Amino acid sequence: MVANQVPHDEILIDQEAGAAEKLESETGKQAVPFILVDGKKWVRGYHREERSRFSGSKLLAELREAVA
């Protein structure tokens, strides 16, 4: 799938066998969304400390760090 010119695969953890277990075993978390960058680094797609639970600037910074 391609959205916003970024190729990616969307995994729905309640529909993909083993996906929830993989997320929890590799991150220690159960909350979603998370982004697995290049199959190596997990980036959280939410920010509990933010009032809206999301910060686009934090997400972009974390994604940049993951691909650096």
PQR file of N, CA, C, O and H, with PARSE charges and radii, in Angstrom:
ATOM      1  N   MET A   1       0.844  -1.180   0.000 -0.4000 1.5000
ATOM      2  CA  MET A   1       0.000   0.000   0.000 -0.0000 2.0000
ATOM      3  C   MET A   1       0.884   1.237   0.000  0.5500 1.7000
ATOM      4  O   MET A   1       1.945   1.238   0.625 -0.5500 1.4000
ATOM      5  N   VAL A   2       0.464   2.288  -0.691 -0.4000 1.5000
ATOM      6  CA  VAL A   2       1.193   3.552  -0.697 -0.0000 2.0000
ATOM      7  C   VAL A   2       0.230   4.666  -0.312  0.5500 1.7000
ATOM      8  O   VAL A   2      -0.807   4.850  -0.948 -0.5500 1.4000
ATOM      9  H   VAL A   2      -0.398   2.287  -1.199  0.4000 1.0000
ATOM     10  N   ALA A   3       0.578   5.400   0.722 -0.4000 1.5000
ATOM     11  CA  ALA A   3      -0.200   6.562   1.138 -0.0000 2.0000
ATOM     12  C   ALA A   3       0.781   7.687   1.407  0.5500 1.7000
ATOM     13  O   ALA A   3       1.827   7.473   2.018 -0.5500 1.4000
ATOM     14  H   ALA A   3       1.421   5.251   1.239  0.4000 1.0000
ATOM     15  N   ASN A   4       0.451   8.868   0.959 -0.4000 1.5000
ATOM     16  CA  ASN A   4       1.353  10.007   1.121 -0.0000 2.0000
ATOM     17  C   ASN A   4       2.737   9.711   0.565  0.5500 1.7000
ATOM     18  O   ASN A   4       3.741  10.189   1.093 -0.5500 1.4000
ATOM     19  H   ASN A   4      -0.399   9.043   0.463  0.4000 1.0000
ATOM     20  N   GLN A   5       2.787   8.926  -0.495 -0.4000 1.5000
ATOM     21  CA  GLN A   5       4.035   8.597  -1.181 -0.0000 2.0000
ATOM     22  C   GLN A   5       5.023   7.805  -0.320  0.5500 1.7000
ATOM     23  O   GLN A   5       6.222   7.805  -0.598 -0.5500 1.4000
ATOM     24  H   GLN A   5       1.971   8.538  -0.924  0.4000 1.0000
ATOM     25  N   VAL A   6       4.532   7.136   0.714 -0.4000 1.5000
ATOM     26  CA  VAL A   6       5.385   6.307   1.563 -0.0000 2.0000
ATOM     27  C   VAL A   6       4.915   4.872   1.434  0.5500 1.7000
ATOM     28  O   VAL A   6       3.828   4.535   1.903 -0.5500 1.4000
ATOM     29  H   VAL A   6       3.557   7.136   0.940  0.4000 1.0000
ATOM     30  N   PRO A   7       5.719   4.014   0.804 -0.5600 1.5000
ATOM     31  CA  PRO A   7       5.299   2.611   0.700  0.2800 2.0000
ATOM     32  C   PRO A   7       5.248   1.978   2.090  0.5500 1.7000
ATOM     33  O   PRO A   7       6.159   2.154   2.899 -0.5500 1.4000
ATOM     34  N   HIS A   8       4.178   1.246   2.351 -0.4000 1.5000
ATOM     35  CA  HIS A   8       4.043   0.602   3.651 -0.0000 2.0000
ATOM     36  C   HIS A   8       3.036  -0.535   3.578  0.5500 1.7000
ATOM     37  O   HIS A   8       2.223  -0.612   2.657 -0.5500 1.4000
ATOM     38  H   HIS A   8       3.438   1.103   1.694  0.4000 1.0000
ATOM     39  N   ASP A   9       3.109  -1.407   4.563 -0.4000 1.5000
ATOM     40  CA  ASP A   9       2.132  -2.471   4.743 -0.0000 2.0000
ATOM     41  C   ASP A   9       1.374  -2.166   6.023  0.5500 1.7000
ATOM     42  O   ASP A   9       1.979  -1.844   7.045 -0.5500 1.4000
ATOM     43  H   ASP A   9       3.769  -1.344   5.311  0.4000 1.0000
ATOM     44  N   GLU A  10       0.064  -2.265   5.971 -0.4000 1.5000
ATOM     45  CA  GLU A  10      -0.756  -2.061   7.156 -0.0000 2.0000
ATOM     46  C   GLU A  10      -1.092  -3.419   7.749  0.5500 1.7000
ATOM     47  O   GLU A  10      -1.620  -4.293   7.062 -0.5500 1.4000
ATOM     48  H   GLU A  10      -0.428  -2.526   5.141  0.4000 1.0000
ATOM     49  N   ILE A  11      -0.784  -3.588   9.023 -0.4000 1.5000
ATOM     50  CA  ILE A  11      -1.079  -4.834   9.732 -0.0000 2.0000
ATOM     51  C   ILE A  11      -2.110  -4.525  10.812  0.5500 1.7000
ATOM     52  O   ILE A  11      -1.869  -3.690  11.683 -0.5500 1.4000
ATOM     53  H   ILE A  11      -0.356  -2.877   9.581  0.4000 1.0000
ATOM     54  N   LEU A  12      -3.234  -5.180  10.757 -0.4000 1.5000
ATOM     55  CA  LEU A  12      -4.266  -5.029  11.781 -0.0000 2.0000
ATOM     56  C   LEU A  12      -4.051  -6.144  12.795  0.5500 1.7000
ATOM     57  O   LEU A  12      -4.279  -7.316  12.495 -0.5500 1.4000
ATOM     58  H   LEU A  12      -3.430  -5.859  10.049  0.4000 1.0000
ATOM     59  N   ILE A  13      -3.610  -5.775  14.001 -0.4000 1.5000
ATOM     60  CA  ILE A  13      -3.183  -6.802  14.945 -0.0000 2.0000
ATOM     61  C   ILE A  13      -4.307  -7.707  15.405  0.5500 1.7000
ATOM     62  O   ILE A  13      -4.056  -8.807  15.897 -0.5500 1.4000
ATOM     63  H   ILE A  13      -3.425  -4.823  14.244  0.4000 1.0000
ATOM     64  N   ASP A  14      -5.547  -7.259  15.252 -0.4000 1.5000
ATOM     65  CA  ASP A  14      -6.646  -8.136  15.638 -0.0000 2.0000
ATOM     66  C   ASP A  14      -7.053  -9.082  14.509  0.5500 1.7000
ATOM     67  O   ASP A  14      -7.909  -9.947  14.695 -0.5500 1.4000
ATOM     68  H   ASP A  14      -5.751  -6.365  14.853  0.4000 1.0000
ATOM     69  N   GLN A  15      -6.437  -8.912  13.343 -0.4000 1.5000
ATOM     70  CA  GLN A  15      -6.762  -9.771  12.202 -0.0000 2.0000
ATOM     71  C   GLN A  15      -5.572 -10.580  11.697  0.5500 1.7000
ATOM     72  O   GLN A  15      -5.761 -11.560  10.977 -0.5500 1.4000
ATOM     73  H   GLN A  15      -5.742  -8.210  13.193  0.4000 1.0000
ATOM     74  N   GLU A  16      -4.376 -10.199  12.054 -0.4000 1.5000
ATOM     75  CA  GLU A  16      -3.160 -10.864  11.578 -0.0000 2.0000
ATOM     76  C   GLU A  16      -2.622 -11.781  12.672  0.5500 1.7000
ATOM     77  O   GLU A  16      -2.232 -11.316  13.743 -0.5500 1.4000
ATOM     78  H   GLU A  16      -4.222  -9.403  12.639  0.4000 1.0000
ATOM     79  N   ALA A  17      -2.603 -13.073  12.401 -0.4000 1.5000
ATOM     80  CA  ALA A  17      -2.128 -14.044  13.389 -0.0000 2.0000
ATOM     81  C   ALA A  17      -0.708 -13.708  13.837  0.5500 1.7000
ATOM     82  O   ALA A  17       0.185 -13.526  13.010 -0.5500 1.4000
ATOM     83  H   ALA A  17      -2.919 -13.451  11.530  0.4000 1.0000
ATOM     84  N   GLY A  18      -0.510 -13.630  15.130 -0.4000 1.5000
ATOM     85  CA  GLY A  18       0.811 -13.401  15.704 -0.0000 2.0000
ATOM     86  C   GLY A  18       1.247 -11.949  15.771  0.5500 1.7000
ATOM     87  O   GLY A  18       2.273 -11.649  16.382 -0.5500 1.4000
ATOM     88  H   GLY A  18      -1.235 -13.778  15.802  0.4000 1.0000
ATOM     89  N   ALA A  19       0.503 -11.045  15.165 -0.4000 1.5000
ATOM     90  CA  ALA A  19       0.928  -9.643  15.124 -0.0000 2.0000
ATOM     91  C   ALA A  19       0.926  -9.003  16.507  0.5500 1.7000
ATOM     92  O   ALA A  19       1.872  -8.297  16.856 -0.5500 1.4000
ATOM     93  H   ALA A  19      -0.330 -11.289  14.668  0.4000 1.0000
ATOM     94  N   ALA A  20      -0.111  -9.235  17.300 -0.4000 1.5000
ATOM     95  CA  ALA A  20      -0.179  -8.651  18.643 -0.0000 2.0000
ATOM     96  C   ALA A  20       0.947  -9.194  19.525  0.5500 1.7000
ATOM     97  O   ALA A  20       1.552  -8.451  20.298 -0.5500 1.4000
ATOM     98  H   ALA A  20      -0.880  -9.808  17.017  0.4000 1.0000
ATOM     99  N   GLU A  21       1.217 -10.473  19.404 -0.4000 1.5000
ATOM    100  CA  GLU A  21       2.279 -11.090  20.188 -0.0000 2.0000
ATOM    101  C   GLU A  21       3.650 -10.529  19.790  0.5500 1.7000
ATOM    102  O   GLU A  21       4.497 -10.290  20.650 -0.5500 1.4000
ATOM    103  H   GLU A  21       0.725 -11.076  18.776  0.4000 1.0000
ATOM    104  N   LYS A  22       3.863 -10.322  18.486 -0.4000 1.5000
ATOM    105  CA  LYS A  22       5.122  -9.746  17.999 -0.0000 2.0000
ATOM    106  C   LYS A  22       5.310  -8.345  18.560  0.5500 1.7000
ATOM    107  O   LYS A  22       6.387  -8.014  19.056 -0.5500 1.4000
ATOM    108  H   LYS A  22       3.174 -10.517  17.788  0.4000 1.0000
ATOM    109  N   LEU A  23       4.273  -7.520  18.484 -0.4000 1.5000
ATOM    110  CA  LEU A  23       4.354  -6.158  19.008 -0.0000 2.0000
ATOM    111  C   LEU A  23       4.710  -6.178  20.485  0.5500 1.7000
ATOM    112  O   LEU A  23       5.626  -5.477  20.916 -0.5500 1.4000
ATOM    113  H   LEU A  23       3.398  -7.788  18.081  0.4000 1.0000
ATOM    114  N   GLU A  24       3.996  -6.973  21.258 -0.4000 1.5000
ATOM    115  CA  GLU A  24       4.235  -7.002  22.702 -0.0000 2.0000
ATOM    116  C   GLU A  24       5.610  -7.574  23.041  0.5500 1.7000
ATOM    117  O   GLU A  24       6.285  -7.060  23.933 -0.5500 1.4000
ATOM    118  H   GLU A  24       3.252  -7.543  20.909  0.4000 1.0000
ATOM    119  N   SER A  25       6.030  -8.616  22.351 -0.4000 1.5000
ATOM    120  CA  SER A  25       7.322  -9.219  22.674 -0.0000 2.0000
ATOM    121  C   SER A  25       8.489  -8.303  22.301  0.5500 1.7000
ATOM    122  O   SER A  25       9.525  -8.322  22.966 -0.5500 1.4000
ATOM    123  H   SER A  25       5.481  -9.033  21.626  0.4000 1.0000
ATOM    124  N   GLU A  26       8.332  -7.506  21.249 -0.4000 1.5000
ATOM    125  CA  GLU A  26       9.431  -6.654  20.802 -0.0000 2.0000
ATOM    126  C   GLU A  26       9.415  -5.256  21.416  0.5500 1.7000
ATOM    127  O   GLU A  26      10.454  -4.599  21.474 -0.5500 1.4000
ATOM    128  H   GLU A  26       7.491  -7.490  20.708  0.4000 1.0000
ATOM    129  N   THR A  27       8.255  -4.793  21.874 -0.4000 1.5000
ATOM    130  CA  THR A  27       8.175  -3.435  22.429 -0.0000 2.0000
ATOM    131  C   THR A  27       7.797  -3.413  23.898  0.5500 1.7000
ATOM    132  O   THR A  27       8.039  -2.427  24.594 -0.5500 1.4000
ATOM    133  H   THR A  27       7.411  -5.327  21.827  0.4000 1.0000
ATOM    134  N   GLY A  28       7.203  -4.501  24.370 -0.4000 1.5000
ATOM    135  CA  GLY A  28       6.686  -4.523  25.725 -0.0000 2.0000
ATOM    136  C   GLY A  28       5.366  -3.771  25.854  0.5500 1.7000
ATOM    137  O   GLY A  28       4.869  -3.563  26.960 -0.5500 1.4000
ATOM    138  H   GLY A  28       7.006  -5.302  23.805  0.4000 1.0000
ATOM    139  N   LYS A  29       4.809  -3.370  24.732 -0.4000 1.5000
ATOM    140  CA  LYS A  29       3.574  -2.583  24.720 -0.0000 2.0000
ATOM    141  C   LYS A  29       2.460  -3.351  24.029  0.5500 1.7000
ATOM    142  O   LYS A  29       2.704  -4.259  23.235 -0.5500 1.4000
ATOM    143  H   LYS A  29       5.213  -3.539  23.833  0.4000 1.0000
ATOM    144  N   GLN A  30       1.224  -2.963  24.353 -0.4000 1.5000
ATOM    145  CA  GLN A  30       0.056  -3.538  23.701 -0.0000 2.0000
ATOM    146  C   GLN A  30      -0.728  -2.491  22.929  0.5500 1.7000
ATOM    147  O   GLN A  30      -1.620  -2.830  22.151 -0.5500 1.4000
ATOM    148  H   GLN A  30       1.026  -2.226  24.998  0.4000 1.0000
ATOM    149  N   ALA A  31      -0.404  -1.223  23.137 -0.4000 1.5000
ATOM    150  CA  ALA A  31      -1.139  -0.131  22.496 -0.0000 2.0000
ATOM    151  C   ALA A  31      -0.724   0.025  21.036  0.5500 1.7000
ATOM    152  O   ALA A  31       0.404  -0.297  20.663 -0.5500 1.4000
ATOM    153  H   ALA A  31       0.320  -0.947  23.769  0.4000 1.0000
ATOM    154  N   VAL A  32      -1.611   0.501  20.248 -0.4000 1.5000
ATOM    155  CA  VAL A  32      -1.332   0.792  18.851 -0.0000 2.0000
ATOM    156  C   VAL A  32      -1.756   2.224  18.571  0.5500 1.7000
ATOM    157  O   VAL A  32      -2.578   2.753  19.319 -0.5500 1.4000
ATOM    158  H   VAL A  32      -2.527   0.763  20.551  0.4000 1.0000
ATOM    159  N   PRO A  33      -1.258   2.865  17.567 -0.5600 1.5000
ATOM    160  CA  PRO A  33      -0.433   2.309  16.501  0.2800 2.0000
ATOM    161  C   PRO A  33       1.060   2.366  16.824  0.5500 1.7000
ATOM    162  O   PRO A  33       1.525   3.227  17.571 -0.5500 1.4000
ATOM    163  N   PHE A  34       1.774   1.444  16.253 -0.4000 1.5000
ATOM    164  CA  PHE A  34       3.225   1.424  16.229 -0.0000 2.0000
ATOM    165  C   PHE A  34       3.645   1.242  14.781  0.5500 1.7000
ATOM    166  O   PHE A  34       2.909   0.658  13.986 -0.5500 1.4000
ATOM    167  H   PHE A  34       1.397   0.744  15.647  0.4000 1.0000
ATOM    168  N   ILE A  35       4.811   1.733  14.442 -0.4000 1.5000
ATOM    169  CA  ILE A  35       5.350   1.614  13.088 -0.0000 2.0000
ATOM    170  C   ILE A  35       6.673   0.876  13.196  0.5500 1.7000
ATOM    171  O   ILE A  35       7.556   1.277  13.955 -0.5500 1.4000
ATOM    172  H   ILE A  35       5.409   2.207  15.088  0.4000 1.0000
ATOM    173  N   LEU A  36       6.809  -0.194  12.443 -0.4000 1.5000
ATOM    174  CA  LEU A  36       8.066  -0.937  12.401 -0.0000 2.0000
ATOM    175  C   LEU A  36       8.813  -0.482  11.159  0.5500 1.7000
ATOM    176  O   LEU A  36       8.394  -0.761  10.036 -0.5500 1.4000
ATOM    177  H   LEU A  36       6.092  -0.520  11.826  0.4000 1.0000
ATOM    178  N   VAL A  37       9.910   0.210  11.362 -0.4000 1.5000
ATOM    179  CA  VAL A  37      10.674   0.809  10.269 -0.0000 2.0000
ATOM    180  C   VAL A  37      11.735  -0.169   9.785  0.5500 1.7000
ATOM    181  O   VAL A  37      12.593  -0.605  10.552 -0.5500 1.4000
ATOM    182  H   VAL A  37      10.251   0.436  12.274  0.4000 1.0000
ATOM    183  N   ASP A  38      11.664  -0.506   8.499 -0.4000 1.5000
ATOM    184  CA  ASP A  38      12.627  -1.417   7.861 -0.0000 2.0000
ATOM    185  C   ASP A  38      12.777  -2.737   8.604  0.5500 1.7000
ATOM    186  O   ASP A  38      13.833  -3.366   8.544 -0.5500 1.4000
ATOM    187  H   ASP A  38      10.967  -0.152   7.876  0.4000 1.0000
ATOM    188  N   GLY A  39      11.725  -3.162   9.305 -0.4000 1.5000
ATOM    189  CA  GLY A  39      11.763  -4.423  10.023 -0.0000 2.0000
ATOM    190  C   GLY A  39      12.699  -4.428  11.207  0.5500 1.7000
ATOM    191  O   GLY A  39      13.007  -5.490  11.749 -0.5500 1.4000
ATOM    192  H   GLY A  39      10.867  -2.651   9.354  0.4000 1.0000
ATOM    193  N   LYS A  40      13.172  -3.225  11.631 -0.4000 1.5000
ATOM    194  CA  LYS A  40      14.201  -3.159  12.666 -0.0000 2.0000
ATOM    195  C   LYS A  40      13.835  -2.322  13.875  0.5500 1.7000
ATOM    196  O   LYS A  40      14.074  -2.744  15.006 -0.5500 1.4000
ATOM    197  H   LYS A  40      12.922  -2.363  11.190  0.4000 1.0000
ATOM    198  N   LYS A  41      13.269  -1.160  13.668 -0.4000 1.5000
ATOM    199  CA  LYS A  41      13.063  -0.200  14.766 -0.0000 2.0000
ATOM    200  C   LYS A  41      11.593   0.144  14.891  0.5500 1.7000
ATOM    201  O   LYS A  41      10.955   0.530  13.911 -0.5500 1.4000
ATOM    202  H   LYS A  41      13.075  -0.817  12.749  0.4000 1.0000
ATOM    203  N   TRP A  42      11.051   0.006  16.091 -0.4000 1.5000
ATOM    204  CA  TRP A  42       9.667   0.357  16.372 -0.0000 2.0000
ATOM    205  C   TRP A  42       9.561   1.837  16.719  0.5500 1.7000
ATOM    206  O   TRP A  42      10.359   2.358  17.498 -0.5500 1.4000
ATOM    207  H   TRP A  42      11.568  -0.307  16.888  0.4000 1.0000
ATOM    208  N   VAL A  43       8.585   2.501  16.144 -0.4000 1.5000
ATOM    209  CA  VAL A  43       8.297   3.909  16.437 -0.0000 2.0000
ATOM    210  C   VAL A  43       6.841   3.979  16.870  0.5500 1.7000
ATOM    211  O   VAL A  43       5.964   3.434  16.199 -0.5500 1.4000
ATOM    212  H   VAL A  43       7.937   2.078  15.512  0.4000 1.0000
ATOM    213  N   ARG A  44       6.583   4.641  17.975 -0.4000 1.5000
ATOM    214  CA  ARG A  44       5.212   4.738  18.462 -0.0000 2.0000
ATOM    215  C   ARG A  44       4.427   5.766  17.650  0.5500 1.7000
ATOM    216  O   ARG A  44       4.958   6.810  17.273 -0.5500 1.4000
ATOM    217  H   ARG A  44       7.296   5.085  18.519  0.4000 1.0000
ATOM    218  N   GLY A  45       3.194   5.466  17.394 -0.4000 1.5000
ATOM    219  CA  GLY A  45       2.350   6.365  16.625 -0.0000 2.0000
ATOM    220  C   GLY A  45       1.427   7.180  17.496  0.5500 1.7000
ATOM    221  O   GLY A  45       0.546   7.878  16.994 -0.5500 1.4000
ATOM    222  H   GLY A  45       2.763   4.618  17.700  0.4000 1.0000
ATOM    223  N   TYR A  46       1.620   7.098  18.794 -0.4000 1.5000
ATOM    224  CA  TYR A  46       0.823   7.891  19.724 -0.0000 2.0000
ATOM    225  C   TYR A  46       1.770   8.455  20.772  0.5500 1.7000
ATOM    226  O   TYR A  46       2.875   7.950  20.965 -0.5500 1.4000
ATOM    227  H   TYR A  46       2.336   6.532  19.202  0.4000 1.0000
ATOM    228  N   HIS A  47       1.326   9.501  21.440 -0.4000 1.5000
ATOM    229  CA  HIS A  47       2.148  10.140  22.449 -0.0000 2.0000
ATOM    230  C   HIS A  47       1.280  10.415  23.673  0.5500 1.7000
ATOM    231  O   HIS A  47       0.598  11.436  23.758 -0.5500 1.4000
ATOM    232  H   HIS A  47       0.428   9.911  21.284  0.4000 1.0000
ATOM    233  N   ARG A  48       1.324   9.500  24.593 -0.4000 1.5000
ATOM    234  CA  ARG A  48       0.482   9.549  25.792 -0.0000 2.0000
ATOM    235  C   ARG A  48       0.589  10.891  26.515  0.5500 1.7000
ATOM    236  O   ARG A  48      -0.385  11.368  27.097 -0.5500 1.4000
ATOM    237  H   ARG A  48       1.878   8.671  24.524  0.4000 1.0000
ATOM    238  N   GLU A  49       1.773  11.493  26.475 -0.4000 1.5000
ATOM    239  CA  GLU A  49       1.984  12.745  27.194 -0.0000 2.0000
ATOM    240  C   GLU A  49       1.336  13.956  26.503  0.5500 1.7000
ATOM    241  O   GLU A  49       1.243  15.031  27.096 -0.5500 1.4000
ATOM    242  H   GLU A  49       2.564  11.106  26.003  0.4000 1.0000
ATOM    243  N   GLU A  50       0.894  13.786  25.270 -0.4000 1.5000
ATOM    244  CA  GLU A  50       0.235  14.867  24.536 -0.0000 2.0000
ATOM    245  C   GLU A  50      -1.270  14.844  24.799  0.5500 1.7000
ATOM    246  O   GLU A  50      -1.872  13.776  24.899 -0.5500 1.4000
ATOM    247  H   GLU A  50       0.969  12.913  24.787  0.4000 1.0000
ATOM    248  N   ARG A  51      -1.851  15.988  24.906 -0.4000 1.5000
ATOM    249  CA  ARG A  51      -3.283  16.074  25.181 -0.0000 2.0000
ATOM    250  C   ARG A  51      -4.113  15.334  24.132  0.5500 1.7000
ATOM    251  O   ARG A  51      -5.073  14.643  24.474 -0.5500 1.4000
ATOM    252  H   ARG A  51      -1.361  16.856  24.825  0.4000 1.0000
ATOM    253  N   SER A  52      -3.750  15.473  22.871 -0.4000 1.5000
ATOM    254  CA  SER A  52      -4.494  14.815  21.790 -0.0000 2.0000
ATOM    255  C   SER A  52      -4.025  13.378  21.561  0.5500 1.7000
ATOM    256  O   SER A  52      -4.589  12.663  20.732 -0.5500 1.4000
ATOM    257  H   SER A  52      -2.970  16.034  22.593  0.4000 1.0000
ATOM    258  N   ARG A  53      -2.990  12.956  22.298 -0.4000 1.5000
ATOM    259  CA  ARG A  53      -2.372  11.629  22.161 -0.0000 2.0000
ATOM    260  C   ARG A  53      -1.598  11.464  20.861  0.5500 1.7000
ATOM    261  O   ARG A  53      -1.181  10.359  20.513 -0.5500 1.4000
ATOM    262  H   ARG A  53      -2.533  13.537  22.971  0.4000 1.0000
ATOM    263  N   PHE A  54      -1.406  12.578  20.141 -0.4000 1.5000
ATOM    264  CA  PHE A  54      -0.645  12.519  18.900 -0.0000 2.0000
ATOM    265  C   PHE A  54       0.105  13.820  18.705  0.5500 1.7000
ATOM    266  O   PHE A  54      -0.415  14.904  18.970 -0.5500 1.4000
ATOM    267  H   PHE A  54      -1.745  13.475  20.424  0.4000 1.0000
ATOM    268  N   SER A  55       1.338  13.695  18.238 -0.4000 1.5000
ATOM    269  CA  SER A  55       2.138  14.855  17.877 -0.0000 2.0000
ATOM    270  C   SER A  55       2.821  14.531  16.556  0.5500 1.7000
ATOM    271  O   SER A  55       3.718  13.689  16.500 -0.5500 1.4000
ATOM    272  H   SER A  55       1.761  12.815  18.022  0.4000 1.0000
ATOM    273  N   GLY A  56       2.396  15.196  15.509 -0.4000 1.5000
ATOM    274  CA  GLY A  56       3.003  14.981  14.201 -0.0000 2.0000
ATOM    275  C   GLY A  56       4.485  15.283  14.200  0.5500 1.7000
ATOM    276  O   GLY A  56       5.262  14.564  13.573 -0.5500 1.4000
ATOM    277  H   GLY A  56       1.667  15.880  15.554  0.4000 1.0000
ATOM    278  N   SER A  57       4.891  16.338  14.894 -0.4000 1.5000
ATOM    279  CA  SER A  57       6.313  16.690  14.916 -0.0000 2.0000
ATOM    280  C   SER A  57       7.134  15.641  15.664  0.5500 1.7000
ATOM    281  O   SER A  57       8.248  15.323  15.248 -0.5500 1.4000
ATOM    282  H   SER A  57       4.259  16.922  15.404  0.4000 1.0000
ATOM    283  N   LYS A  58       6.603  15.099  16.758 -0.4000 1.5000
ATOM    284  CA  LYS A  58       7.316  14.040  17.481 -0.0000 2.0000
ATOM    285  C   LYS A  58       7.406  12.776  16.633  0.5500 1.7000
ATOM    286  O   LYS A  58       8.449  12.123  16.589 -0.5500 1.4000
ATOM    287  H   LYS A  58       5.697  15.357  17.096  0.4000 1.0000
ATOM    288  N   LEU A  59       6.313  12.436  15.964 -0.4000 1.5000
ATOM    289  CA  LEU A  59       6.323  11.249  15.113 -0.0000 2.0000
ATOM    290  C   LEU A  59       7.361  11.391  14.009  0.5500 1.7000
ATOM    291  O   LEU A  59       8.132  10.464  13.762 -0.5500 1.4000
ATOM    292  H   LEU A  59       5.466  12.966  16.000  0.4000 1.0000
ATOM    293  N   LEU A  60       7.390  12.544  13.340 -0.4000 1.5000
ATOM    294  CA  LEU A  60       8.375  12.756  12.277 -0.0000 2.0000
ATOM    295  C   LEU A  60       9.801  12.698  12.805  0.5500 1.7000
ATOM    296  O   LEU A  60      10.677  12.123  12.158 -0.5500 1.4000
ATOM    297  H   LEU A  60       6.764  13.298  13.541  0.4000 1.0000
ATOM    298  N   ALA A  61      10.042  13.279  13.960 -0.4000 1.5000
ATOM    299  CA  ALA A  61      11.381  13.235  14.553 -0.0000 2.0000
ATOM    300  C   ALA A  61      11.788  11.801  14.864  0.5500 1.7000
ATOM    301  O   ALA A  61      12.923  11.402  14.601 -0.5500 1.4000
ATOM    302  H   ALA A  61       9.330  13.745  14.486  0.4000 1.0000
ATOM    303  N   GLU A  62      10.861  11.025  15.424 -0.4000 1.5000
ATOM    304  CA  GLU A  62      11.163   9.621  15.746 -0.0000 2.0000
ATOM    305  C   GLU A  62      11.371   8.795  14.487  0.5500 1.7000
ATOM    306  O   GLU A  62      12.227   7.910  14.468 -0.5500 1.4000
ATOM    307  H   GLU A  62       9.939  11.349  15.637  0.4000 1.0000
ATOM    308  N   LEU A  63      10.605   9.066  13.435 -0.4000 1.5000
ATOM    309  CA  LEU A  63      10.798   8.354  12.173 -0.0000 2.0000
ATOM    310  C   LEU A  63      12.143   8.717  11.546  0.5500 1.7000
ATOM    311  O   LEU A  63      12.850   7.842  11.044 -0.5500 1.4000
ATOM    312  H   LEU A  63       9.910   9.785  13.450  0.4000 1.0000
ATOM    313  N   ARG A  64      12.495   9.983  11.571 -0.4000 1.5000
ATOM    314  CA  ARG A  64      13.798  10.402  11.028 -0.0000 2.0000
ATOM    315  C   ARG A  64      14.931   9.708  11.758  0.5500 1.7000
ATOM    316  O   ARG A  64      15.889   9.246  11.138 -0.5500 1.4000
ATOM    317  H   ARG A  64      11.921  10.693  11.978  0.4000 1.0000
ATOM    318  N   GLU A  65      14.819   9.635  13.080 -0.4000 1.5000
ATOM    319  CA  GLU A  65      15.852   8.964  13.876 -0.0000 2.0000
ATOM    320  C   GLU A  65      15.923   7.476  13.525  0.5500 1.7000
ATOM    321  O   GLU A  65      17.010   6.899  13.484 -0.5500 1.4000
ATOM    322  H   GLU A  65      14.040  10.011  13.583  0.4000 1.0000
ATOM    323  N   ALA A  66      14.790   6.869  13.277 -0.4000 1.5000
ATOM    324  CA  ALA A  66      14.744   5.427  12.968 -0.0000 2.0000
ATOM    325  C   ALA A  66      15.411   5.095  11.647  0.5500 1.7000
ATOM    326  O   ALA A  66      15.960   4.004  11.492 -0.5500 1.4000
ATOM    327  H   ALA A  66      13.907   7.338  13.311  0.4000 1.0000
ATOM    328  N   VAL A  67      15.374   6.015  10.693 -0.4000 1.5000
ATOM    329  CA  VAL A  67      15.956   5.732   9.380 -0.0000 2.0000
ATOM    330  C   VAL A  67      17.371   6.297   9.235  0.5500 1.7000
ATOM    331  O   VAL A  67      18.029   6.081   8.217 -0.5500 1.4000
ATOM    332  H   VAL A  67      14.928   6.901  10.819  0.4000 1.0000
ATOM    333  N   ALA A  68      17.830   7.013  10.246 -0.4000 1.5000
ATOM    334  CA  ALA A  68      19.173   7.622  10.182 -0.0000 2.0000
ATOM    335  C   ALA A  68      20.266   6.588  10.332  0.5500 1.7000
ATOM    336  O   ALA A  68      21.448   6.931  10.301 -0.5500 1.4000
ATOM    337  H   ALA A  68      17.296   7.189  11.073  0.4000 1.0000
TER
END
